[in-house]
Amino acid sequence: IGVKKEVDFSAWYQSVLIKAEMLEYYSVSGCYILRPWSYSIWEEIQEWFNKKIKAMGVQNVYFPMLVSQKVLEREKDHIEGFSPEVAW
Protein backbone atom coordinates (compact mmCIF):
# COMPACT_ATOMS: atom_id res chain seq x y z
CA ILE A 1 0.00 0.00 0.00
CA GLY A 2 1.61 3.21 -1.18
CA VAL A 3 -0.27 5.63 1.08
CA LYS A 4 0.34 6.04 4.80
CA LYS A 5 -2.75 5.87 6.99
CA GLU A 6 -1.60 8.86 9.02
CA VAL A 7 -1.19 11.01 5.88
CA ASP A 8 -4.38 10.21 3.94
CA PHE A 9 -6.71 7.86 5.75
CA SER A 10 -9.31 7.81 2.95
CA ALA A 11 -6.80 6.86 0.25
CA TRP A 12 -5.18 4.30 2.57
CA TYR A 13 -8.54 2.70 3.39
CA GLN A 14 -9.51 2.50 -0.27
CA SER A 15 -6.16 0.87 -1.05
CA VAL A 16 -6.72 -1.70 1.71
CA LEU A 17 -10.17 -2.59 0.33
CA ILE A 18 -8.82 -2.99 -3.21
CA LYS A 19 -5.75 -4.97 -2.15
CA ALA A 20 -7.93 -7.25 0.01
CA GLU A 21 -10.16 -7.78 -3.04
CA MET A 22 -13.18 -6.58 -1.09
CA LEU A 23 -14.45 -4.13 -3.68
CA GLU A 24 -14.02 -3.04 -7.27
CA TYR A 25 -14.75 0.32 -8.78
CA TYR A 26 -17.53 0.57 -11.32
CA SER A 27 -17.65 2.75 -14.43
CA VAL A 28 -20.41 4.92 -12.88
CA SER A 29 -18.98 7.62 -10.64
CA GLY A 30 -19.68 6.99 -6.96
CA CYS A 31 -20.64 3.34 -7.50
CA TYR A 32 -18.62 0.27 -6.66
CA ILE A 33 -19.01 -3.48 -6.54
CA LEU A 34 -18.92 -5.33 -3.23
CA ARG A 35 -17.07 -8.58 -3.82
CA PRO A 36 -18.23 -11.79 -2.10
CA TRP A 37 -16.11 -11.42 1.04
CA SER A 38 -17.18 -7.85 1.72
CA TYR A 39 -20.80 -8.59 0.80
CA SER A 40 -20.93 -11.36 3.40
CA ILE A 41 -19.70 -8.85 5.99
CA TRP A 42 -22.44 -6.45 4.86
CA GLU A 43 -25.05 -9.19 5.27
CA GLU A 44 -23.84 -9.88 8.83
CA ILE A 45 -24.06 -6.17 9.68
CA GLN A 46 -27.58 -5.98 8.23
CA GLU A 47 -28.72 -9.06 10.15
CA TRP A 48 -27.35 -7.70 13.45
CA PHE A 49 -28.78 -4.23 12.86
CA ASN A 50 -32.19 -5.49 11.71
CA LYS A 51 -32.63 -7.50 14.91
CA LYS A 52 -31.90 -4.39 16.97
CA ILE A 53 -34.19 -1.98 15.12
CA LYS A 54 -37.05 -4.45 14.67
CA ALA A 55 -37.00 -5.07 18.42
CA MET A 56 -37.77 -1.34 18.73
CA GLY A 57 -40.65 -1.60 16.25
CA VAL A 58 -38.84 0.14 13.39
CA GLN A 59 -39.77 -0.91 9.85
CA ASN A 60 -37.27 -0.99 7.00
CA VAL A 61 -37.72 1.16 3.90
CA TYR A 62 -35.87 1.29 0.61
CA PHE A 63 -34.79 4.40 -1.27
CA PRO A 64 -33.57 4.24 -4.87
CA MET A 65 -29.83 4.49 -5.28
CA LEU A 66 -30.00 5.75 -8.84
CA VAL A 67 -32.31 8.61 -9.75
CA SER A 68 -32.92 9.88 -13.26
CA GLN A 69 -31.64 13.26 -14.41
CA LYS A 70 -35.23 14.37 -15.03
CA VAL A 71 -36.13 13.79 -11.38
CA LEU A 72 -32.96 15.47 -10.16
CA GLU A 73 -33.60 18.50 -12.36
CA ARG A 74 -36.89 19.06 -10.51
CA GLU A 75 -34.87 19.30 -7.29
CA LYS A 76 -32.16 21.68 -8.58
CA ASP A 77 -32.19 23.89 -5.50
CA HIS A 78 -31.63 20.94 -3.17
CA ILE A 79 -28.84 19.23 -5.14
CA GLU A 80 -26.82 22.29 -6.16
CA GLY A 81 -24.02 21.55 -3.70
CA PHE A 82 -23.97 17.87 -4.61
CA SER A 83 -23.77 18.23 -8.39
CA PRO A 84 -20.07 17.18 -8.57
CA GLU A 85 -21.09 13.86 -6.99
CA VAL A 86 -23.97 13.18 -9.36
CA ALA A 87 -23.18 10.54 -12.00
CA TRP A 88 -24.73 12.11 -15.10
Residue pairs with C-beta under 8 A, 6 or more apart in sequence:
1 12
1 15
1 16
1 19
2 15
3 11
3 12
3 15
4 12
5 12
5 13
17 23
17 38
18 24
20 37
21 35
21 37
22 34
22 35
22 37
22 38
23 32
23 33
23 34
23 35
23 38
24 32
24 33
24 35
25 32
25 33
26 32
26 33
28 87
29 85
29 87
30 85
30 87
31 87
34 42
50 60
53 60
66 87
69 88
72 79
72 86
79 86
